[in-house]
C-alpha cells in the first residue's frame, strides 16, 4: 500500500527462548508483512505448528484485503473511489475505509497541525520536484497564511456500516502515515489466542507479550553498513502486554532539491505542504499501539528535535530514539528502561 518505512525496526531472536513459535513473511503494502506467534514448548508439536501456520496465513490474507482497499496505487481501491472526484462534497465509503478514516481523524487530534491525510497532490508534486505545479505558490518554505475561521477540510460521518466522507474544498486523500500501524494493530488482534504475537506491517510493529516473554527489536541505522542505533527489549509490562514500535525518517524516498533548495523527501509538513525542513533524520517511537507510534514518529520528524522532544514528553510515550543531523543519537529518559 505505502512506501517502505525508513530503516524500520527489525525483529530479532527472542530475548528468552522459552517459547516455540512460527513466523510468516509475505510481500505486502509495497514492502513486507511479518507475522509471528509463539506458544509454550510443550505444545510445539506438528499439529500446533500447522494450526499456527493456518492462522498466520488467514491473517495475511485479511491484511492483503485491507491494504487493497486502502491503497492509492490501485485504480479499483476504495481510496481510489473516494479520490475519483476531488471536489465531491460527500462520498459514501465502505467499512474498512471508514474505520481507517476514523483513525485518521483521531490522529489529527493526537498531533495537531502535524497530521494531514489530504495532501496526496502535494506529495506527488514533491516526488516529481514540481513546486510550480500543485504546491502552494510561495517563494520558499514557510507557513501558509492562516485560514480564518477554518474547520478541518474534511470529516467522517459514521454509519452502521461504513460512513460518509464530507469534504470542504478540493483535494485527494493519502493514508500514508496513518494506515500501516492501524493495519498492524488489527492484524495483532486476530492473533489474540497466542501468548505472544507480532504483526510487522512493513516496519510498523504491533506486539502482544505475555508474562515472562521478552522479544528484542533492533533499530536499524539508516546510514548503512547494517548497523543498529540500539536494541529495544520488549516485554509484557504495559497494559495488556501491548506494545507498538514505529520508525519514520527522511533517509528513504529522498530526491535532490532544486538549485539552492534542500533535498526533497516524502514527509510533508502540513503547515507548509512541502517536504519538512527538519534536523531529525529518523525517529523510532515506543507506545502501546503501532498506530499511535507511527503517527507520533512521523510528527517528531516533521516537527524537528526541539518541538519533537516536547511531543515525546506527553503521557503514553514509553520511549523514543532519534538520529539527528550531525550523527547525534538521543533518547528520551524512559527509553533506558527498554534498552537491551
C-alpha positions as CSV (number, residue, x, y, z in Angstrom):
1,X,0.0,0.0,0.0
2,X,2.5,2.6,1.1
3,X,6.2,3.0,0.8
4,X,8.8,1.2,2.9
5,X,9.3,2.8,6.3
6,X,12.9,4.2,6.6
7,X,15.2,2.0,8.5
8,X,12.4,0.1,10.0
9,X,12.9,-1.8,13.3
10,X,13.9,-5.4,12.5
11,X,12.6,-8.2,14.8
12,X,15.5,-10.4,16.0
13,X,15.5,-13.6,18.1
14,X,13.6,-13.8,21.4
15,X,15.5,-12.5,24.4
16,X,14.4,-15.5,26.4
17,X,14.0,-18.8,24.4
18,X,11.0,-20.0,26.5
19,X,8.5,-20.3,23.6
20,X,8.3,-22.2,20.4
21,X,6.9,-20.3,17.5
22,X,6.0,-19.8,13.9
23,X,6.8,-16.9,11.6
24,X,5.3,-16.0,8.2
25,X,6.7,-13.3,5.9
26,X,4.9,-12.2,2.7
27,X,5.1,-9.3,0.4
28,X,2.6,-6.6,1.4
29,X,2.0,-2.8,1.3
30,X,4.9,-2.1,-1.0
31,X,7.2,-4.0,1.3
32,X,6.7,-6.9,3.6
33,X,4.3,-8.2,6.3
34,X,5.9,-10.3,9.1
35,X,3.6,-12.2,11.4
36,X,4.9,-14.2,14.3
37,X,3.2,-16.2,17.1
38,X,4.7,-18.2,20.0
39,X,3.4,-21.0,22.2
40,X,4.7,-23.0,25.1
41,X,7.3,-25.7,24.1
42,X,5.0,-28.4,25.3
43,X,2.5,-27.5,22.6
44,X,5.1,-27.3,19.9
45,X,4.2,-30.5,18.1
46,X,3.5,-30.7,14.4
47,X,-0.2,-30.2,14.8
48,X,0.3,-26.9,16.8
49,X,2.7,-25.7,14.1
50,X,0.3,-26.5,11.4
51,X,-2.5,-24.7,13.2
52,X,-0.3,-21.7,13.8
53,X,0.6,-21.7,10.1
54,X,-3.0,-21.7,9.1
55,X,-3.8,-18.8,11.5
56,X,-0.9,-16.7,10.1
57,X,-2.0,-17.4,6.5
58,X,-5.5,-16.3,7.4
59,X,-4.3,-13.0,8.9
60,X,-2.0,-12.4,6.0
61,X,-5.0,-12.8,3.6
62,X,-7.0,-10.4,5.7
63,X,-4.2,-7.8,5.7
64,X,-4.0,-8.1,1.9
65,X,-7.7,-7.3,1.6
66,X,-7.4,-4.3,3.9
67,X,-4.4,-3.0,2.0
68,X,-6.1,-3.5,-1.3
69,X,-9.0,-1.3,-0.2
70,X,-6.8,1.5,1.2
71,X,-4.0,1.8,-1.4
72,X,-3.6,4.8,-3.6
73,X,-1.7,2.6,-6.2
74,X,-4.7,0.8,-7.5
75,X,-7.5,2.4,-9.5
76,X,-10.0,-0.1,-8.1
77,X,-9.4,0.5,-4.4
78,X,-11.9,2.2,-2.1
79,X,-9.5,5.0,-1.6
80,X,-9.3,5.5,-5.4
81,X,-13.1,5.7,-5.5
82,X,-13.0,8.4,-2.8
83,X,-10.4,10.3,-4.8
84,X,-12.0,9.9,-8.2
85,X,-13.8,13.3,-7.8
86,X,-11.6,15.6,-5.6
87,X,-14.4,18.1,-5.4
88,X,-17.1,15.7,-4.3
89,X,-18.7,17.2,-1.1
90,X,-19.9,13.9,0.3
91,X,-18.8,10.3,-0.7
92,X,-20.1,7.1,0.8
93,X,-17.3,4.8,2.0
94,X,-17.3,1.2,2.9
95,X,-16.5,-0.1,6.4
96,X,-12.7,-0.7,6.1
97,X,-12.0,2.8,4.6
98,X,-14.5,4.3,7.1
99,X,-12.6,2.8,10.0
100,X,-9.2,3.9,8.7
101,X,-10.6,7.5,8.2
102,X,-12.0,7.4,11.7
103,X,-8.5,6.7,13.0
104,X,-7.1,9.5,10.7
105,X,-9.4,11.9,12.5
106,X,-8.1,10.8,15.9
107,X,-4.5,11.0,14.6
108,X,-5.1,14.7,13.7
109,X,-6.1,15.3,17.3
110,X,-3.1,13.4,18.6
111,X,-0.6,15.7,16.8
112,X,-2.5,18.9,15.8
113,X,-1.0,20.6,12.8
114,X,1.4,17.8,12.0
115,X,-1.0,15.2,10.5
116,X,-3.0,15.8,7.3
117,X,-4.3,13.0,5.1
118,X,-5.5,15.4,2.4
119,X,-2.1,16.1,0.8
120,X,-1.9,13.5,-2.0
121,X,-1.4,16.0,-4.8
122,X,1.3,17.9,-2.8
123,X,3.1,14.6,-2.1
124,X,3.0,13.7,-5.8
125,X,4.3,17.2,-6.6
126,X,7.1,16.8,-4.1
127,X,8.1,13.4,-5.6
128,X,8.1,15.0,-9.1
129,X,10.0,18.1,-7.9
130,X,7.3,20.4,-9.2
131,X,6.9,23.3,-6.8
132,X,5.4,25.4,-9.5
133,X,2.7,22.9,-10.1
134,X,0.3,21.7,-7.3
135,X,2.4,23.1,-4.5
136,X,1.2,26.4,-3.0
137,X,2.7,29.4,-4.7
138,X,5.4,30.7,-2.4
139,X,9.0,31.9,-2.7
140,X,10.3,29.4,-0.2
141,X,9.4,27.2,2.7
142,X,7.3,28.8,5.4
143,X,3.9,28.6,7.0
144,X,0.9,29.1,4.8
145,X,-1.3,32.1,5.5
146,X,-3.9,31.3,8.2
147,X,-7.4,30.4,7.1
148,X,-9.7,32.5,9.4
149,X,-12.5,30.5,10.9
150,X,-11.1,27.4,9.4
151,X,-12.6,24.0,10.1
152,X,-10.9,20.7,9.2
153,X,-11.0,20.2,5.5
154,X,-13.0,17.0,6.0
155,X,-14.8,14.9,8.5
156,X,-16.3,11.5,8.6
157,X,-20.0,10.7,9.4
158,X,-20.1,7.2,10.8
159,X,-23.0,5.0,10.0
160,X,-24.0,1.5,10.9
161,X,-21.8,0.1,8.2
162,X,-19.3,2.4,6.6
163,X,-19.8,6.1,6.6
164,X,-19.7,9.3,4.5
165,X,-16.6,11.4,4.0
166,X,-17.5,15.0,3.8
167,X,-15.1,17.4,2.0
168,X,-14.7,21.1,2.4
169,X,-12.6,22.0,-0.6
170,X,-10.9,20.2,-3.5
171,X,-8.3,17.6,-2.6
172,X,-7.4,13.9,-2.6
173,X,-6.8,11.7,0.4
174,X,-3.5,9.9,1.1
175,X,-3.4,7.5,4.0
176,X,0.4,7.1,4.0
177,X,1.4,7.8,7.5
178,X,-1.6,6.5,9.3
179,X,-2.7,3.2,7.8
180,X,0.2,0.8,8.3
181,X,0.3,1.0,12.1
182,X,-3.5,0.7,12.1
183,X,-3.3,-2.4,10.0
184,X,-0.6,-3.9,12.3
185,X,-2.9,-3.4,15.3
186,X,-5.8,-5.0,13.6
187,X,-3.7,-8.0,12.5
188,X,-2.4,-8.4,16.0
189,X,-5.9,-8.5,17.4
190,X,-6.6,-11.5,15.2
191,X,-3.8,-13.4,16.9
192,X,-5.1,-12.9,20.5
193,X,-5.3,-16.7,21.2
194,X,-1.5,-16.9,21.4
195,X,0.6,-16.0,24.5
196,X,2.8,-13.8,22.3
197,X,2.3,-12.4,18.9
198,X,3.7,-9.8,16.5
199,X,2.4,-8.1,13.4
200,X,5.1,-6.1,11.5
201,X,3.3,-4.1,8.8
202,X,6.3,-3.0,6.7
203,X,8.1,-1.6,9.7
204,X,5.3,-0.5,11.9
205,X,5.2,-3.2,14.6
206,X,2.4,-4.3,17.0
207,X,3.2,-6.8,19.7
208,X,1.4,-8.5,22.5
209,X,3.7,-10.2,25.0
210,X,2.6,-12.3,27.9
211,X,4.1,-12.7,31.3
212,X,7.7,-13.9,31.2
213,X,8.0,-13.2,27.4
214,X,10.6,-10.7,26.1
215,X,11.4,-10.1,22.4
216,X,14.1,-7.8,21.0
217,X,13.6,-5.2,18.3
218,X,16.8,-3.8,16.7
219,X,16.6,-0.2,15.4
220,X,18.4,-0.1,12.1
221,X,20.9,2.7,11.4
222,X,19.9,4.4,8.1
223,X,23.4,5.4,7.4
224,X,24.1,1.8,6.2
225,X,26.6,-0.9,6.9
226,X,23.9,-2.9,8.6
227,X,24.5,-1.1,11.9
228,X,21.9,-0.5,14.6
229,X,21.2,2.5,16.8
230,X,20.0,0.4,19.7
231,X,18.1,-2.7,20.7
232,X,14.8,-2.5,22.5
233,X,14.0,-5.4,24.8
234,X,10.2,-5.5,25.0
235,X,8.1,-7.4,27.4
236,X,4.6,-7.6,28.8
237,X,4.8,-4.8,31.4
238,X,2.5,-2.4,29.6
239,X,-1.3,-2.8,30.0
240,X,-2.5,-5.9,28.2
241,X,1.1,-6.7,27.2
242,X,0.6,-4.4,24.1
243,X,3.5,-2.6,22.6
244,X,3.7,-0.6,19.4
245,X,7.0,0.4,17.7
246,X,7.3,2.6,14.6
247,X,10.1,4.3,12.8
248,X,9.9,7.3,10.4
249,X,12.6,9.3,8.7
250,X,13.8,11.2,5.7
251,X,16.6,8.9,4.5
252,X,14.4,6.8,2.2
253,X,12.3,8.2,-0.6
254,X,14.6,11.2,-0.9
255,X,15.3,13.2,-4.0
256,X,17.7,16.2,-4.9
257,X,16.2,19.6,-4.4
258,X,16.2,22.4,-7.0
259,X,19.2,24.8,-7.0
260,X,19.6,26.4,-3.7
261,X,16.9,24.2,-2.1
262,X,17.3,21.3,0.4
263,X,16.7,17.7,-0.7
264,X,13.1,16.6,-1.1
265,X,11.6,13.7,0.8
266,X,8.2,12.1,1.3
267,X,7.3,13.5,4.7
268,X,5.3,16.7,4.1
269,X,4.8,19.4,6.7
270,X,1.1,20.1,6.7
271,X,1.9,23.7,7.8
272,X,3.8,24.3,4.5
273,X,2.5,21.4,2.4
274,X,6.1,20.8,1.4
275,X,8.8,18.3,2.5
276,X,9.6,19.1,6.1
277,X,12.7,21.0,6.9
278,X,14.0,19.2,10.0
279,X,17.1,18.2,11.9
280,X,15.7,14.8,12.7
281,X,16.8,12.1,10.2
282,X,15.0,9.3,11.9
283,X,12.7,8.8,14.9
284,X,11.7,5.5,16.5
285,X,8.8,5.7,19.0
286,X,7.5,3.2,21.5
287,X,3.9,3.4,22.6
288,X,1.1,1.0,23.4
289,X,-0.2,0.7,19.8
290,X,1.5,0.7,16.4
291,X,-0.9,3.2,15.0
292,X,-0.1,5.8,17.7
293,X,3.7,5.1,17.4
294,X,3.5,5.5,13.6
295,X,1.8,8.9,13.8
296,X,4.0,10.3,16.5
297,X,7.2,9.1,14.9
298,X,6.4,11.0,11.7
299,X,5.2,14.0,13.6
300,X,8.5,14.2,15.5
301,X,10.5,14.1,12.3
302,X,8.3,16.8,10.8
303,X,8.4,19.0,13.9
304,X,12.2,18.8,14.4
305,X,14.1,17.9,17.5
306,X,13.1,20.7,19.8
307,X,9.3,20.5,19.2
308,X,9.7,16.8,18.8
309,X,11.0,16.2,22.3
310,X,8.1,18.1,23.6
311,X,5.8,15.8,21.8
312,X,7.7,12.8,23.2
313,X,7.2,14.1,26.7
314,X,3.5,13.5,26.7
315,X,1.8,10.6,28.6
316,X,1.6,7.4,26.7
317,X,5.0,7.7,25.1
318,X,7.2,4.9,26.6
319,X,10.4,5.6,24.8
320,X,12.0,7.1,21.7
321,X,15.3,7.1,19.9
322,X,16.2,9.9,17.5
323,X,19.0,10.2,14.9
324,X,19.9,13.9,14.3
325,X,21.8,15.6,11.6
326,X,25.4,15.6,12.5
327,X,25.1,12.0,13.8
328,X,23.9,12.5,17.3
329,X,21.7,9.8,18.7
330,X,19.4,10.9,21.5
331,X,16.7,9.1,23.5
332,X,14.0,10.1,26.0
333,X,14.7,9.3,29.6
334,X,12.2,6.5,29.8
335,X,13.9,4.7,26.8
336,X,16.6,3.4,29.1
337,X,14.0,1.1,30.7
338,X,13.7,-0.8,27.4
339,X,17.3,-0.8,26.0
340,X,18.9,-4.3,25.9
